[in-house]
């Protein structure tokens, strides 16, 4: 190890302690995400849910069917077993046991899980997909791991590998793409001259913490802060890389703390973003400088025995050791370039794996939020009462939801957020999708037990409600749009009214 940290090795490489922190934190985030998936197995992954295999497999090619192990069976037992294996692999990553096997298997199985239902795929899954992929090419067990005892190296040692180079290129591209997307917004929502409102003014209003922040900064403060997000995203990684090159730890630490602070702020001020923000912070562990364990009190100074000499490799040895990894990473990167720039429309369809495997764009939140949305589904029961099927409530509330603050989140958080955007599904796909709400209501309310017959759901209307974002934390009057009207006693909803716009008449009950 060099006497002082810095140079090309620090810029393009990483150290064992930093990678250990990355491994542990990534494993924890993955474990949380996978454990949360158990609640979604029945509605979104099983043959009794919204996308049974009989509907998915005919639309998938042979490669898709082979890679998607979650498509081999739609039984709950099989899916629970497969997810339990993924949980076990995440624990292996955390403790540092058989990390090469754990990282490879975790990436393959997470890809398979995503392919099973691409409706649910969003940027959090893209994070896990890429972080797990590049984890396969990192020495995850080099420090603070069960298997670390087999190594005779200083945990502070800085090294370069195709994995470290590709990982830092990924993070640089990720934030540049996100920042440039905001910078090039045609409506200029992330500029000082944004009209009518700057982006932060429209996003920072959905939680109690957001309202406190809004009260402290005011509209003028949020307008001034908005452009800083753009430039922070575009130039954070280059600044961290430059700090590493010149050996300035303060610059690197300041950059990492600054970007993680932004993500923590997002977690506090926007609903359903805690895990996404946490995973985004995990990615910055690779940038941590040599000696980070000692700097933060994570470990103490290590003194090697005289016989434990640090290994040094010349260029030929490095190529032999990392040649295959470099080829795989290069092929993967070229595949992403092909998909984004040269692939045809048919290759981008969900019939193939390419959109899930190679999509590498990160330009989210590119404009100001013009309106907030939420959903309700007033439904009529056999006893004549009207309930909110979507909110699983005995009463229908048309007001904007939220506990103490306006909220754009649906009454069903997590993976349910994708559900309302599937309204374009027709035929058997649409029938199975919307009929699931009928079956779910009946099962949860035990309508087939004696005395509960009156709770059977007969029909429902599914509405998306919207309110325009106004200055000073204001919102316009609510407007509603019918997404779908469903008769639970019929299996021909899309045959009889294929436009799906017929509304059930609940007016006499004051519900519509």
N, C-alpha and C positions, 0 to 999 in steps of 0.2 A: 504494500500500500504506500502511496505517495505520502511524503511528510506533510504536505498541505493539500487541502481539498480544493479542486478547481480544474480548469482545463477542459479539453474535449471529452475526457472520460466522465467528468462530472456532468457535462452538458448532455451527452448522449447516453450515459449509463445510469446506474443506480447503485444502491448498496444493500446488503443483506438485511439490515435492520429496517430500512424503509420498506422493503418488499415484505418483510414479516408483518409490519403494521398494515400494509395493504391486504395481505392474505387474511389476517384475522378480521379486519373490519369488513372486507368483502364477504367473508364467510358468514359473519353475523347478519349482514343485510340480506344475503341470499337465504339464510335460515328463516328470517322473519317473513320474507316474501313467500317462500315455499309453504310454510306453515299456514299462511293466510289462504293459500290455494285450496286447502281441503274443503272449505266452505263453498267453493265454486265448482267442485268436481261434478256434482249432480246436475246443476243447471246448464253448465257450459261444455262439459267434456263427456258425459255419459250418453248412452243410447236412449235414456229416458229424458234427456234434456232438450235444449233448444237447437242443437246441431248433432243429430245422430249420425253414425257412420254411413248409414244408407244414403244420406244426402251429401255427405262430404266426399266419400271415396270416388263416386262416378265423375266428380269434377276435378280429380287430382291425377297427375301422371304417375308412372311407375316409380320414378325416383322419389317423388313425394311420399308415396305409400311405403317405400322401403325405409326411408330415413325417419319417418314419424312413427316411432315405437308406441306412442300414445294412440295411434290409429289401429293398432293390432287388435284391440278389443274395446268395447264400450261398456263393459261391466264395471260396477263400482269397486268390486274387490280388486280387479286388475289395476285400475287407476289408482286406488289407494296404496297398493303395494308399490307401484312405480314411483309415486310421489314420496313414499316413505324411504325408498332407496335414494332419491334426490336429497331428502333431509339428512340422511346418514352421510352422504358425500359432503354436504355443507359442513357438518360437524367435523369430518376429517380435515377439511380445509382449515377450520378454526384452530384445531389442536396441532396441525402440521403433521398428519400421519398419511403416508402414501399420497403425497400431494400431487404428483404427476398423474397418477390414476384418477384421483379425485377431481382435478381440474379438467382433464379430458372428458371423463364421464359426465361431469356437471354441465359442460358446454353442450355435449351431444344431447343430453336429456332435456336441457332447457330449450334448445332449438326444437326438439321433438314436441315439447309441451306447447310451445308457441305455434307450431304448425298445426297442432290439433284443432285450434280455433283462432284463426288469424283476426277474427272480429275484435278480439280483446287486446291485440297488440298495440302498444303505445310506447312512448319514448323510454319509459322505465325498462321495458323488455329489451330495447335496443342497447341501453347501457349494460345490462347484464350479459347480453349476447357478446358484445365486444370486449368487455372486461374479462369475461371467462375465456374467450378465445385467446387473448394475448397472455393470460395467466398460464396457459399451457407451455409457454416458452420462457418462463421465469423460474429461477431457483427458489420456489416458495418455501422450501424447508431449510433454507440456509441459516436461519436464526429463529430463536423462540419457537421451536417446533419439536415435536416428539422425536422426529428423525434427524434433528440438527446435530446430535452427538456424533454422527458418522463423519462430520466435516472437521477439518483442522485449519480453519481460517478465522481471521479477525472479522467480526460481524460488521465492522465499520468499513470494510474493504469496498472500494468503488470498482465496478467492472462494467464493461460494455458487452451487450449481446444483441442479436436481431430483435429479441423481445423488448428490451428496454428502448431501443431506437424506435421501433414501430409504435410502442405505447406512447412515447412522447410526441411522435408525429400525430397520432390519433387525437390526443388531447389538444394539441395545437390546432388541428383542423376542426375539431368539435366546437371549440369556443370561437374560432374565427367564423365558422359557418353560422353559428348562432348570432354573433354580433353583427356580421355583415348583413344578415337577413333583416335585422332591425334597422341598420343604417340605410339600406336600400328600400325600405318600406315606402311605396309610392304616396301614401297618405301622410308620411313624415310624423308618425305617431311617437317616435322616440327622439324628437328634436325639441329645441326650446320654443320653436314656432308652431308646435303641434296645435291643430285646431280640430274640434273645439277643446279637447282635453289631451294632455300628454298621457302616454301609456301607463306610467306608474299611478297616475290619478285614477285610472279606471280599474287597475288590478288591486291596488292596496286599499280595499274596503270590504273584504269578505270575512274577516274574523275580528274578534275583540282586539287582538294585538294590532291589527291593521287600522282599526279606528283610533286607537291610541296614537299610533304613528302618524296618522292623518291629522289628528289634533295637534300634535307637537310640531310637525313641519308645515302644515297648511298647504293649500294648493300651490302657492308660490314656491315653497321648499321642494315639493314633489316635482314641479316643473323643472327646477334647476338640477335636481338629482337625476332625472330621467336620462339625459344624454350620457351621463357618466357610466351607466350600465353598458351602453353600447361599446364604448372605448375600453372599458375594463374587460369585457369579453373578448374583444378582438386582439388585445395586446397583452393579456395576462400571461399566456404561455410563453410568448417571445421574451417578455421581461424575466420570467423565471429561468428560462434557458440562458439568457445573457448573464443573469446573476450567478448561475452555476458555472458558466464559462470563466468568469473573472474571479470565482471563488468567494463571492460575497454572500454569506449565509443570511444576513439581515434582509437583503433584497428578496431572496428566495422565500424565507419565512413570511415576510410581509405580503408577498404575492399570494401565497397559499392561504394565509389568514384572511386576506381581503376577499378572495373568491369564496372561501368557505363561509365567510360572514354574509355574503350575498345570498348564498344558498340557504343558510339558516334563516335569513330574513324572509325568503320565499316560503319556507316551511311554516313560519309563524303568521304570515299575512295572506296566504292562499291555501284554501282547503284541499285536502287530498294530495299534498305535495311533500309530506314529511319523509317518506321513504325515498322518493326520487331525489330530494335535496341531499339526503344522507349518502346515497350512492354516488352522487356527483362529487361530494367531498372525498369519498374513498379514493377516487381516481387520482387525486393530488398527492397521495402518499408516495407515489413513485418519484416525485420531484424532491422529496425530503433529502437534505444533504447528509453526507457522512457524519457520523457522530450524533445523529438525531436522538438515538436512545439515551445517550448520556445527557444531551441538552434538555430533554424533557423528563429525565429521571426514570426512563423506562428500563434502563440497564446501567450497569457500572462499567468502569474501565476493564478491559480484558488484557491480561498478560499471557502471551504465548510462551510455551516452553521452547527452549532453544532448538529442540529437534522438530518442532512444529513450524516448519518454514512455509511461508506463503508461496502458493504456486504461481508461476509466471509462464505465460504462453506467448510464443512468437506468432507471427501472422499465419503461418501454415497450420499451426496447431489450432488456432482460432477458427480457421476456415473448416478444418476437419470436424471440429467440435460443434460448430453452429451452421454448417453448410445446408443441411436438410431443413433446419428451422427457417433459415433465410429464404429458401426456395418456397416453402409453404406460405410464409408471410407475404412474400412478393406476389405469389399467385392469388392470394386472398385480396391483396390490395388492388391488383390489376383487375380482378373480378368486380370489385366495387366501382372502379373507373368505367369499366365496360357497361355495367348495369346503369349507372347514372347518365352516361353520355352517348352510348351507342346501341343499347338494347332496344328491341322493337316492343311494341305494345303487348304482343302476345307473351313475351318473356317476362313482362312485369305483372301479369295476371296472377291471381292466387292459385291457379292450377299448378304452377311451378313453385319451387322452393326459393327462387332467386330473389324475390322481393324481401323475403324474410332473412335470407342468408347474407345478402350483399348490400342492402339499403344502408347508406351511410350519410344521411343528411340530418342536421340538428337545428334547423332554423324554425324553432318554436317561439311562440309569443312575439311574432314579428310585427304586430300592429297593436294599436290601442283597442281595448275591448269596447265595442259599440253597444252591446246589450248583455244582460245576464239571462240565463235560461234555467228553468226547472220543470219538473214534470208531475202530473197527477193523473190518476186513472179512476174516475168515479165509476163504480160498478153496482149493479142491482143484484141483491140476493133473493133467494126463493121466498123469504118471508116479507119481501117488499122493501126492506131497508136499503139504503145507499151507503156505500163505504168507499174508501180510497184503496183500491187494490194495489197500487204501486207503493204507497206509503204504509200499507198494512195497518190502516187506521179505520176505526169505526165512524169517523167523520171526515168530510171533505173540506179542506182548507185551501182557498184560492190565493191566499196571501203569500208573499215571498217568504220562503223558509229561512231559518237561521236562528241560532240561540244568541241573542244579544248583538247580532250583526247581520247585514244582508249576506246572502249566500247564493252562489251560483251552483253549488253542488246539488246533485239529485238526491231524492229521499233515500235512494240506495247508492251508497258510495262504492268505492273499489271497482271491481271489474264490471259491475252493473252499469257503470257510466256509459258503456258502449251500446247498451241495449236500445235506447231511443233512436239511435242513428241507423238502425237497421230497417227503418220503415219501408224502404224501397223493395224489400224482399217480397216476392209474390209466389203464388202457387203453393206447392207443398212446403217450400222453405218458410214462407210467411205463416202458413197454417200451423206448423210445428212451433215456430217462434212464439206466436201470440197465444196459442193454446196452452203453453207452459204456465202462463200466469193464472189461467183457470185451474189447472191441476194443482199448482202450488198452493193457491188459496184454499182449495178444498182439502188438500192433505194437511195443511197446517191448522185448519179449523176443524178437522176430524168430522167432516160432514156425513160420513158413512156410518158413524156411530149413532145409536139410538138417541133421539132428542136433539141432534145437531142438524137435522135435514134442512131446517130453515136457513142455515148459513151457507148453503150451496150457492156458488156464484153463477148467475145466469148470463150476464153480458156486461161489457164495460166499454167505455170510451177512453182512449189514451190521448192526452193533450200535452203539448209542449207550450209552456208559458214563457213570455218574454217581457222584459222591461228595459227601456233604453237607459243608458248610463248618463246622468246629468251632473253638472258641477255641484260642488259642495256636498258630496256624498248623497246626492239626490238621484231618484229614479223616476221614470215616467210612469204613467198608468199602465197596468198590466194588460197585455193582449194575449189571446190564446189561439192556438192552431191545432186542429185535429190531426193527429198522426194516424190513428187507426181506430175503427169501431169493430168490436169482436163479439160474436155470439158463441158463448161457450157450449151451447147445446147442438151446434152445427159443426160439421167438419168440411163445409164447403163455403167458408167465408169469402174466399178469393175467387170462387167460381161464380157466385151469384152477384158479387159487387167487386169486381177486380180492381176498381179504383180505390177501394178501401176508405171512401170519404163519407159514407152514410153514417149519420150520427143517431144514436139511440135517444129517444125523447125522455129525458129526465126532468123536463121543465116544470112539470106539475109538482115536483118535489123540491124545486128551487136549487137544483144542483148544477144546472147548465143554463 
